[in-house]
């Protein structure tokens, strides 16, 4: 994901990068329940595979 730096606001990201940011932010908070609708909308194939794998890992971890 490309951004202007750590201090850059999320709103400065492109649609696909914003989607990856949001998914990562939510996963990093270790929620007990995570409801996800179209988590790979607007991202490339590689990022979509990574997002799906992260979601499956969360499911396996309970």
C-alpha positions in Angstrom: 0.0 0.0 0.0 1.4 3.4 -0.9 0.7 6.5 1.2 2.4 9.8 1.8 3.7 8.6 5.2 2.6 7.6 8.6 1.0 11.0 9.3 -1.1 11.0 6.1 -4.9 11.0 6.6 -6.7 7.9 5.5 -8.9 10.0 3.2 -5.8 10.7 1.0 -5.7 7.0 0.0 -7.1 5.6 -3.2 -10.2 3.5 -3.0 -8.4 0.2 -3.1 -5.8 1.3 -0.6 -8.4 2.7 1.7 -10.2 -0.7 1.6 -7.0 -2.4 2.7 -6.4 0.2 5.4 -9.9 -0.3 6.8 -9.7 -4.2 6.8 -6.2 -4.0 8.5 -7.4 -1.5 11.1 -10.4 -3.7 12.0 -8.4 -6.9 12.1 -5.7 -5.4 14.2 -8.2 -4.5 16.9 -8.9 -8.2 17.5 -12.7 -8.0 17.6 -14.7 -10.9 19.1 -17.1 -10.6 16.1 -16.3 -9.1 12.7 -19.0 -8.6 10.2 -17.6 -8.2 6.7 -19.4 -7.3 3.4 -17.3 -7.2 0.2 -13.9 -7.0 1.9 -12.1 -7.1 -1.4 -14.0 -4.6 -3.3 -11.7 -2.3 -5.3 -8.4 -4.1 -4.5 -6.2 -6.0 -6.9 -6.1 -9.8 -7.1 -3.0 -10.2 -4.9 -4.5 -8.0 -2.2 -7.8 -9.8 -2.4 -6.0 -13.1 -1.8 -4.2 -11.7 1.2 -7.4 -10.3 2.7 -9.2 -13.6 2.2 -6.3 -15.4 3.9 -6.3 -13.1 6.8 -10.0 -13.5 7.3 -9.7 -17.3 7.1 -6.8 -17.2 9.6 -9.1 -15.2 12.0 -11.8 -17.9 11.6 -9.3 -20.7 12.3 -8.1 -18.8 15.4 -11.7 -18.6 16.7 
